[in-house]
Amino acid sequence: MSRIAAAIRWLSDRIARLTSRLCVLLIFVMLGLLSLQIAMRYLLGAPPSWTEELAIILFCWVVLLYGSVGLREGSQVAVDLLPERFERIRAVSDRIVQVLVLTFGGLLFWSGWSYVLRTHGQRTAALQAPIDILYLSAPIAGGLIVLHAIAALISPRAHDDAAPDPGIDPGDEPHASPPLSGAEARN
């Protein structure tokens, strides 16, 4: 693997890890906002409208950001139509899928960015924040999908079933010990 491919794979790994952690943080913030809204509704009878709006914005970010990580990890639904004996055809079909994912990411980036430009200057209803904070999630997720797809295309990962467990040394496989005699078993 060349240095450029290794750098892209490293960048993809790091950004996916950072994205996952950011999504977890955003989920906790969303839960806090919704809990605040519920508490304010039942305690004071007047929930703030901005909590729901911010939670919806964060939800959009979480879905799109973690969707990019999901595509990177291969957690999308897949149907194996080809038997394992057709390894070359499977490799080609995997490449085609990655090109389609790359194309989807590029389209998401392009259409998301053009939508951000068209709606620039508008504000959200409750927060009166720039609507860009919501719509920027699409081009950013599209860019992440493109990065992860390029990383998968230039340095495909081996199938997880075929990869040995790194924590087990093949020479250390457990062996069956001979059965104990009656005297040994009692001691």
C-alpha positions as CSV (number, residue, x, y, z in Angstrom):
1,M,0.0,0.0,0.0
2,S,1.4,3.4,-1.0
3,R,2.0,6.2,1.5
4,I,-1.0,8.2,0.0
5,A,-3.3,5.2,0.4
6,A,-2.1,4.6,3.9
7,A,-2.6,8.3,4.8
8,I,-6.1,8.3,3.4
9,R,-6.9,5.1,5.3
10,W,-5.5,6.6,8.5
11,L,-7.5,9.8,8.0
12,S,-10.6,7.8,7.3
13,D,-10.1,5.8,10.5
14,R,-9.4,8.8,12.7
15,I,-12.3,10.8,11.3
16,A,-14.7,7.8,11.7
17,R,-13.6,7.5,15.3
18,L,-14.1,11.2,15.9
19,T,-17.4,11.2,14.2
20,S,-18.7,8.3,16.3
21,R,-17.7,10.1,19.5
22,L,-19.3,13.3,18.4
23,C,-22.5,11.5,17.6
24,V,-22.6,9.9,21.0
25,L,-22.1,13.4,22.5
26,L,-24.9,14.8,20.3
27,I,-27.3,12.1,21.4
28,F,-26.7,12.9,25.1
29,V,-27.3,16.6,24.3
30,M,-30.5,15.7,22.5
31,L,-31.7,13.6,25.4
32,G,-31.0,16.4,27.8
33,L,-32.9,18.9,25.6
34,L,-35.9,16.6,25.4
35,S,-35.8,15.9,29.1
36,L,-35.7,19.6,29.8
37,Q,-38.7,20.1,27.5
38,I,-40.7,17.3,29.2
39,A,-39.8,18.6,32.7
40,M,-40.8,22.2,31.7
41,R,-44.1,21.0,30.2
42,Y,-45.2,19.0,33.3
43,L,-43.7,21.3,36.0
44,L,-44.4,24.7,34.6
45,G,-46.9,24.0,31.8
46,A,-44.9,25.9,29.3
47,P,-42.2,24.0,27.4
48,P,-39.6,26.1,25.6
49,S,-40.0,25.8,21.8
50,W,-36.2,26.1,21.2
51,T,-35.4,22.7,22.8
52,E,-37.4,20.8,20.3
53,E,-36.0,22.7,17.4
54,L,-32.4,22.2,18.5
55,A,-33.1,18.5,19.2
56,I,-34.4,18.1,15.6
57,I,-31.3,19.9,14.2
58,L,-29.0,17.6,16.3
59,F,-31.0,14.5,15.2
60,C,-30.4,15.4,11.5
61,W,-26.7,15.8,12.2
62,V,-26.5,12.5,14.1
63,V,-28.3,10.6,11.3
64,L,-26.2,11.9,8.5
65,L,-22.9,11.8,10.3
66,Y,-23.3,8.3,11.7
67,G,-24.7,7.2,8.4
68,S,-21.3,8.0,6.9
69,V,-19.6,5.9,9.6
70,G,-22.2,3.1,8.9
71,L,-21.4,3.1,5.2
72,R,-17.7,3.0,6.0
73,E,-18.1,0.0,8.4
74,G,-20.3,-1.8,5.9
75,S,-23.4,-1.9,8.2
76,Q,-25.8,-1.3,5.4
77,V,-28.0,-4.1,4.3
78,A,-26.3,-6.4,1.8
79,V,-27.5,-9.4,-0.1
80,D,-24.9,-12.1,-1.0
81,L,-26.0,-13.4,-4.4
82,L,-22.7,-14.9,-5.3
83,P,-21.3,-18.0,-3.8
84,E,-17.9,-17.7,-2.0
85,R,-16.2,-19.7,-4.8
86,F,-16.6,-16.7,-7.1
87,E,-14.1,-14.6,-5.2
88,R,-13.0,-12.5,-8.1
89,I,-16.6,-11.6,-9.1
90,R,-17.4,-10.8,-5.5
91,A,-14.3,-8.5,-5.4
92,V,-15.5,-6.7,-8.5
93,S,-19.0,-6.4,-7.2
94,D,-17.7,-4.9,-3.9
95,R,-15.7,-2.4,-6.0
96,I,-18.9,-1.5,-7.9
97,V,-20.7,-1.0,-4.6
98,Q,-18.0,1.3,-3.4
99,V,-18.1,3.4,-6.6
100,L,-21.9,3.7,-6.1
101,V,-21.3,4.8,-2.5
102,L,-18.7,7.3,-3.7
103,T,-21.2,8.6,-6.3
104,F,-23.9,8.9,-3.6
105,G,-21.5,10.8,-1.3
106,G,-20.5,13.1,-4.1
107,L,-24.2,13.8,-5.0
108,L,-25.0,14.4,-1.3
109,F,-22.1,16.8,-1.0
110,W,-23.0,18.7,-4.2
111,S,-26.8,18.9,-3.7
112,G,-26.4,19.7,0.0
113,W,-23.9,22.5,-0.7
114,S,-26.1,24.0,-3.4
115,Y,-29.1,23.9,-1.0
116,V,-27.0,25.6,1.7
117,L,-26.2,28.4,-0.8
118,R,-29.9,28.7,-1.9
119,T,-31.2,29.0,1.7
120,H,-28.3,31.1,3.1
121,G,-29.6,34.0,5.1
122,Q,-32.8,32.2,6.4
123,R,-33.3,31.7,10.1
124,T,-34.8,28.9,12.2
125,A,-38.3,29.6,13.7
126,A,-37.6,29.3,17.4
127,L,-33.8,29.8,17.8
128,Q,-33.5,32.5,15.1
129,A,-30.2,30.8,14.2
130,P,-29.0,30.6,10.7
131,I,-30.6,27.7,8.9
132,D,-27.2,26.8,7.6
133,I,-26.5,25.0,10.9
134,L,-29.1,22.4,9.8
135,Y,-28.4,22.2,6.1
136,L,-24.6,22.0,6.4
137,S,-25.1,18.4,7.7
138,A,-25.7,17.2,4.2
139,P,-22.6,18.4,2.4
140,I,-20.4,17.5,5.4
141,A,-21.8,13.9,5.6
142,G,-21.4,13.7,1.8
143,G,-17.7,14.7,2.1
144,L,-17.2,12.1,4.8
145,I,-18.9,9.4,2.6
146,V,-16.6,10.4,-0.3
147,L,-13.5,10.1,2.0
148,H,-14.5,6.7,3.4
149,A,-15.4,5.4,-0.1
150,I,-12.0,6.5,-1.5
151,A,-10.3,4.8,1.4
152,A,-12.2,1.6,0.8
153,L,-11.4,1.7,-3.0
154,I,-7.7,2.3,-2.7
155,S,-7.1,-0.1,0.2
156,P,-9.9,-2.6,0.6
157,R,-10.1,-4.4,3.9
158,A,-10.0,-8.1,4.0
159,H,-13.3,-9.8,5.0
160,D,-13.6,-10.0,8.7
161,D,-14.4,-13.8,8.6
162,A,-11.1,-14.5,6.9
163,A,-9.0,-12.4,9.2
164,P,-7.4,-14.2,12.2
165,D,-8.0,-12.8,15.6
166,P,-5.0,-10.6,16.4
167,G,-5.1,-11.6,20.0
168,I,-4.6,-15.3,19.4
169,D,-1.3,-16.7,18.2
170,P,-2.0,-19.6,15.8
171,G,0.6,-21.7,17.6
172,D,-1.2,-21.3,20.9
173,E,-4.3,-23.1,20.0
174,P,-5.7,-25.2,22.9
175,H,-5.2,-28.9,22.6
176,A,-7.3,-31.5,24.1
177,S,-5.6,-33.1,27.1
178,P,-5.9,-36.9,27.6
179,P,-8.6,-38.0,30.0
180,L,-7.6,-38.3,33.6
181,S,-7.5,-41.7,35.3
182,G,-9.6,-42.2,38.3
183,A,-6.7,-41.6,40.8
184,E,-5.7,-38.4,39.0
185,A,-9.3,-37.1,39.0
186,R,-9.7,-37.6,42.7
187,N,-6.5,-35.6,43.5
